[in-house]
Amino acid sequence: MKHYFVIIIALYSPFLLLGQTPATANILIRFQDKVDGYDFVDTYQSLSRNKVQFTIKRQVSKLLNLYSIEYNGHSTEGDWLINHLQKDKHILSIGYDTPLTYRNTTPNDEFFNDQWNLERIQLPQVWEETTGGLTANGDEIVIAVLEKGIELDHPDILGNIWRNRKEVPNNGRDDDNNGYIDDFFGLNLDDLTDNHPVLSHGTQVSGIIGAKTNNEEGMAGINWDANILFLSGVDLSSEVIEAYEYLYNLRKKYNDTDGREGAFIVANNNSFGWDNTRPTELFMGTELCQMYDLMGEVGILSVGAGPNNDVDVEVVGDTPTNCTSDFFIGVTSTDRNDEKARDGGFGNVSIDIGAPGESIRATDKDRDYGEFSGTSFATPHVTGAVGLIYALPCNRLAEDAKINPKQTASFVKNILLVGSDPIRGLESRTVSGGRLNVFNAMTNLQIYCGTTEGEQLAILNLYPNPTTGAITIAFETPDFEPYQFVISNSLGQIILEKTITPPRFSTPIIQEDVSHLSPGVYTASLIRDNQQVSQRLVIQKFGR
């Protein structure tokens, strides 16, 4: 395994970061392969005659080998350090860490008594089948939220907050051996505790995903019963990466232990980003995009907000929506008239789907509620929908989520995009061309689950027929067990026989070259036990 080491050095800098002038900044250093970060720092300190002294504070990420370094010095020394170390042969790159911007807009609409957005995406029809929380096999569905803070004890949220039950709260020990002490109610990346700052934005986003519902209190969440894993104190790109690794490790452990440890995380919400900046222009931006693929490998979808500006992100750039990961869903905002929100970003490659984001009822801090607008509030509609899809009564989906977590995550993303309602304002401006419709996604899932009326073993199409060479057979089966594909002649003699296993995530077809068979009438069959379906096949001479 290759090892890349990155050091984060805390310092003060007057330099501009992507047009911003932060009060503080960090430096990120990426070493050449096989360079040990600890050894490098020790050697550098012992040989250096300058006054720039720093020590490793903690490891930020094992996947990317990121290290946090404590540093005391002036901005001029920080600038000197970058210029000096970028010449070192052991270092691939060095630069400033970049603050992120949370993508909310100040609400300016009157309070509405109804949540128009939930009916628009047809949630009530889905709630007749599931209200969230558990898979068909009883796995506890976890949805992660990356934010600055949350009012954890909000009466409409507290009951739906994830708890790390392998961790004993407030005992000063890392009980689950994940590298973090007392992370019982998630993790604050600022001080590595589970004490979260009480702030509005995270409270609002969490309520949309999973406010406690049918409890005679406040508002309805997309998931009535949810398990929201909260990660607060997320202000820098390095903290985003560290949060992603925290989620990756939890889901991977869940997969590896068949659910005995870790957490069944299916999605994470990212209502923030870096405006007018491509991932290649953001230091460590490429690695940030890489994390979406890594999380997708273990079954986690990432959902992110587009900018709150009427801009084409393919032209001006945007992170993270410009990340080309199959496991990332970029979201823009739509209004009550089913138009793209006036201030919603778009892009026919990077923005996958629209969702309601104007005048959205949500929980707020101080045990309050309000209405808010922006892509920040469109995004949790999609994140919440991912969790709700996993909760539908579909044993196949629940089983595949454990057996094939990567393929299942990709499949869930696809049914959400394919199931969107076409919206003229999103046509050619988003990948799907539509606005989220959870009921349509559920209907598409039912075909996969085998719960549609009349599901049976059948040959749907055989073409071309007659044929002079290759044939394609489209078929359906009531399960994914192996079947025998047989071609027999007019005397009933078997000419060709093979075992086929229906694919779980694509259209089942058989493609076979029959050009070696003599012209005549044959029978193509699918057989298992006492089940059999057949269709007549005519093979002609070439050119006839």
N, C-alpha and C positions, 0 to 999 in steps of 0.2 A: 504493500500500500504506500502511495506517495504521501509525504508529509509537507504541508505548507504552513509556515508560521507567520502570524501577523501580530504585531505589537500595537496596542492602543496607548498613546501617551497623552495624558491630560495636561493641557496648557492653555494659556490665554493668547489669542491672536487677533490682530486688527484686520487680517486679510479677509477679502470677500469670499463667501462660499456660495457659488451659484447665484450671485446677485444679492446675497444676504450678508449682514454684518453681525454675526453672533457674538454674545458676550464671552463665551468660552468655546473652545474647539478641541477636537481630538486628532491625533495622528494615527494612521493605520500603516503598518509596514508588512509587506509580504516577502518572505524569504524564499530563496531557491530551494529546490527539492533536497531533502535530507539534512537541511540545516536545523540544528536544535536551537530553539529560541532562548531557552534558559542559558545554554552554554554561550550563545552569542552575546547576551546581555552581560553575563559575568566577565567574559573576555573583554568586551568593549569597555566596561567600567574600569577594569584593572589596567588597561593600556592607555585609556584616554587621559589626556592632560587638561582637557577643558572642564568647565564647571557644570556641564549638562549631566546630571545624575538622575537615573530612573530605576525603578524596581517593578517586577511583575506583581500585579495586584491579584488577578485571577485569570483563568482561561475562559474565554467567551464562547468558543465553539471548538469541539473536537473534530467535527466534520471538515471545517475549513481551517482548523488550528489557529484560532484567533486568541490573542492574549491581551488583557487589560493591564496597562502599566501606569503606576503612579509617578508623577513627574512634578517637580517644583522648579519653576523658572519663569523667565519673561518671554514675551511674544517674539522678540528678536532672536532669542536662543532657539525657540521652536522653529522659526523660519530657517535658521542656520542648520539645525539638525536635519531638516528635510533636504536641503541643498547638499549637505555633507554626505548623508547616508545613501542618497540615491546613486552615488558613485561607487558604493561598496559592491563588490562582485557577488556577495551572498544575498543581495536583496533584489527582488524582481521589481517591486514598485513601492512607492511611499507617497502619502498625501493626507489631506485633512479628511476626517470623518464629516458627514454632512447631516445637519438637522433636517427633520422632515416637517411637513405642514399638514395638519388635520383638515380634512376637506368638508367642513361644515360651513353653512352660511347663516347669518343672523336671521332668525325668523321674523317675518313682518306681517303674517296673516292672522286673522281672527281665529279664535278657538272653535273647533267644530265638535259637536257631540257624537258624531259617528266617524268611524274609521273607513272612509271611502276606499282606501287602498286595498283592504283585505278582500272586499267583494270583487274589486277589479281583477285581482289575480285568482279569483274563484277559490279562495281558501275554505269558505263554509262547506262547499261540496266535498273537499278533501277531508275536512274534519269529521265527516260522516264515516270515514274509513279509519282515520287515526288522528290523534291530537299530539303525537310526538313523544319523545322520551326513550322508548325502547324499540329494538328491532323485533321482528316476528319471532326470533329465537331468544328474546329476553336480554340481549346485550344493551348496556346503558350507553345511549348515543351522546357524545360530547361535542359541543361546538365551542371553538376557541375565539376569543375576542382580544385583539391587540389595541391598547389604548393608553392614555395618560393616567386615567383614574376612573373610579366608579363609586357610587354610593351603595356599598355592599349590602347594607341593611335596609334598603328601600323595600317597603312592604310588598311591592309587586315584583320584586326581583330575588330577594333573599332565598325564597323557597326553591328557586331554580338555579342556584349557584353550585357548580361542581365542587366536590370535596375529595381531596386525595386521601382515601381511606387507608392507604399503606403508610401514611405519615401520621405520627402522633403530634397533635398541635402543641406548640410552645414548650417542648421538652429540650430544646437546644441540640437535637441530634438529627442526622440525616437518616431516618428510619428506612426509607425505601432505596437508599444508596443511588440516588440519581444526581448527586452533586450539589443539592440544595437543601438547606436546613429549614424545617418547619414550613414547607410550602403546602400547607393544608388547604387554604383558599386560593390556590393559584400562586402567582409570583409577581412581586414588584421588582422589576429589573433595576430600579434605582438603588435600592438598598438590600436586595435579595431577601426580603421578608415577604409575608403574605398580608402585610398591612397596606391597603390601597388608598391613595389620595381620593378624597371625595370631590369629584369633578362631574360636570354636566355631560360632556360629549359621550363618554363611555357608558354612562347611565342611560342615555337616550338610545344609543345603538343596541345595548343589551335588551332593553324593553321591547324593541321591535322584534328581535330574534325570539325572545322567550319570556315575556311578562307572564306571570302566573295568571291563568285564565279560569273563568267560571268560579271565581272565589269572592264575588261581590265586592271587588276592590279594583278601582282604576280601569285599566285598559286590557285588551286582548293581545296576546303575543302570537306570532306565527306558529310557534310551538307552545301549546298550553303547558306541557310538562317538558322542561328542558334541563340540560346539564351544561351550564355556561362556564367554561374554564377561562378565568380572567387573567390577563397579563398586562400589568400597568407599568408606568414609568418608562414607556417606549417613546423615546425622543430622537434617537439617532439611528443611522443605518446599522451600526454594529449591534445595537439593542434589538433591532428587528431580526437580525440574523440569529442572535442568541435566543430570542423567543421562538423562532422557527425550529431551532435545534431542540429546544425543550419539548416542543410538540412532537417532533420527529421521534425522539427517544421514547416518549410515552406510548405513541402508537406502535412503534416497532416492538417494544417490550410486550405490548398487548398481543400483537401478532405472534411473537415468538413463544409466548407462554400460553397460547390458546385462551386468552382472556383472564388468566389468573392474576396478572400484574399489569401495570400501565393503564392506559385509557383508550377507549374506542373513539378516537377523534376523527370525525369525518370531514370537517371544514374549519377554516379560520377566517375571520372577518378583518379586513384591512381598509378602514375608512380614512386613509391618509395617502400621501404620495409626495413626489417631487415634481413640481410643475416645470414644463418646458425643458425637460432634461431626459435625454435617452439613457438607458442603462449603461451604454458604453461611455457616456460622459460623466457618470456618477462614480466616484471612487468606490470600488467594491460592488458596483452595480451588477456586473456580470455574475459575481458570486451570489448576489441577492437573487437573481433570476434562477441560478442553479439550485437554490434551496427549494423552489417550487417543484422542480423535477424530483428532488430527493424526497420531499414530503409526499409527492404523488406516488412514488415507488412503494410507500407503505400504506397508501390509501387515503391521503388527506388532500382535499381540494382547497385551493386558496381563492378567495373572492376579494376583489379590490375595486376601489372607487376611481372613476375617471375624474378629470379636473372639473372644477366649478367655473369653467369658462367655455364659451361657445367656440371651441377651437378643434381643428382636426389634429389629433395626436400623432397621426402618421407624418404630418408636416412639421409640427412644432416640437414633437417629442414629449414623452411622459413616462414616468416610472412610478409604480411597477407595471402599468398596463402594456407597455411596449415589450415586456418580457414574453418571449415566444415559447411558453410552456403549455403543454397539453393539459396541465392540471391547474391552470389559472383562469379565472373568469373575470373579465373586465366589465364594469357596469357603469351605465349612464342613467340619468334621471328622466322620468316622464311625469306629466302633470295630469290633472283631473280630466282634461280633454283628450287624453291619449296622444299627446304630442310630446316630442322631445322637449324637456325643460329648456327654457331660454338660455340658461347658463350651464347647460350640460355639455361636456366634451364628447366628441365622437371620433370614430375611426373604423374603417371597414375591415381592418386586420386585428386591431388591438382591443376594441370595445366589442364584447361579445353580445350583450343583451341590455335592454332597458328594464327599469323597474320603477314603481311609484316612488317619487322623491320630493314632491311638493306638498306642503301643508300636511305633514305626517304626524299623527298623534304618537307621542312617546313619553315614557317616564323621564323625569328630570330629578336633579338633586334636591335636597331638602324635602324629600317625600312628596314631590310635586309632579305635575304633568304639564305638557305644553305641545305646541305644534312647531315643526321644524322643517327646513327645506335644504336640499343639497344632495349631491351624490353620496355623501356620508350616510344618508338615510335611505337611499335607494339600495345601496349595497347589502345591508343586513336583511332585506327582503329575499335576496338570492341566497345568502348564507343560511338563513333560516329555512328556506325551501329545501336546500340540500339535506339538512337534518330531518325535515319532515318526510322527504322521499324515503330515506333509510328506515323510517318508522312504519311504512306501509305494510300491511299484512301479506308479505311476500317471502316465503321461506327460501326461495332460490336466491333472492337478493341478499338476505341475511347470511346464507351459507357462502355465497360468492364473495361477500365482503371480507370473509376470513380466509377463504381458499385462494381467491384472486383479488386481493385488495387494490392493486394497481389498475387492472382492467375494469373493476367495478366502479372506481372513482371516475375513470374516463367515460364509462357508460352513463353514469348519473349526470355528468356534465352535458353529454350529448342529448339525453332526453329532455333536459331543461331548455336547451337551445332550440331543439327541433319542435318542442311543444309551445314555443312562444307565439303570442298573437301577432300577426303581421301589423305593423304600424307604418304608415306612409312616411312619417318623419324620421324613421329609423332605417328605412330601406336604403341599401347601398351606403349606409353610414355606420352600420354595426354588422357583425358577422352573421347573426341570426336574422336581422331585419325586423325584430319584434320585441314586444314587451312580455315579461315573465307571466306565465299562466300555469300555476301549479297543478290545476285540475287536468289540463292537457298532458302535462308530464306524467301524472298518475295514470292516465289512460294508456299512454305509450308503454309505461312500465307493466301494466296488466297483460299486455301481449307477451312480453318477456316472461312474466310470472306464470303464464299458462292458465290464467283465470278467465279468459274470454270464453263466451258461450260457443259451444261447438268445436272446441279445440280437439284435435284428433291426429292420428297418423295419416298423412296425405301427401301425394305427389301433386304439387300445385301447377307445375309446368315442365314440359320436356321439349326442348328445342335445339336445333331444327329437327323437324320430324315430318317427312323423311330426311335422312342425312346420308352424306357420303363419307363422313369422317368423325369429327368430335361432336359430342352432345353435352348439353348442360341440363341438369335436373334440379329444379327448385322444389323444396319439400318442407313439411313441418312435422314435428313430433310432440307428443305430450310430455316428454322429459328429455334429459340429456344423456341417457344411457346408450351404449353401443347398439347398432343395428347392422344387419347384413344387407348389402346391396348386391343383387343378383340379376344377371341377364341370362335368360334361357331361350332355347330355340323352339320351333313349332312342335317338336317332339317332347318338350319338357326337360331336355337335357341342359344342365348348367354349363354355360359357355364361359362366364366370368363371375367371380364371387370375391367380395372384399368387405371388410368391416369398416364402418364409418361411425364416427361419434359426432353428433350434432354440436356445432359451436355454441358457446353460451352468449357471446356478445356480437354476433354478426348473423347475416342471413344464411341459413343452411342451404348449400348447393353442392352438387356433385358434378364434376367435369371429367369426362372419360373419352379417350380416343378409341373409337370402334372401327377405324378404317381397315383393320386387319380381319374383320369378320366378313363372311361371305354375304352377298346380297340376299335379302329375305326378310321375313317377318319374325320379330323377336318379342319377348316380354321383359320389361324392366320392373323389378320389384324391390320393395323395402320390407324386411322381415325381422320380427323378433318374437320368439315364443309362439303364441297363437295369433299374433297380429301380422297382417300382410296387406299391402296395397300394391297394385300393379298398373302398368300402362303399356299399351301397344307401341312398339318401336319398329320402324321400317328403315332398312338399310339398302341403299341403292348403289349401283355401280357409278364410279366417278364419271361425270360428264353427261349423265343421263337425265 
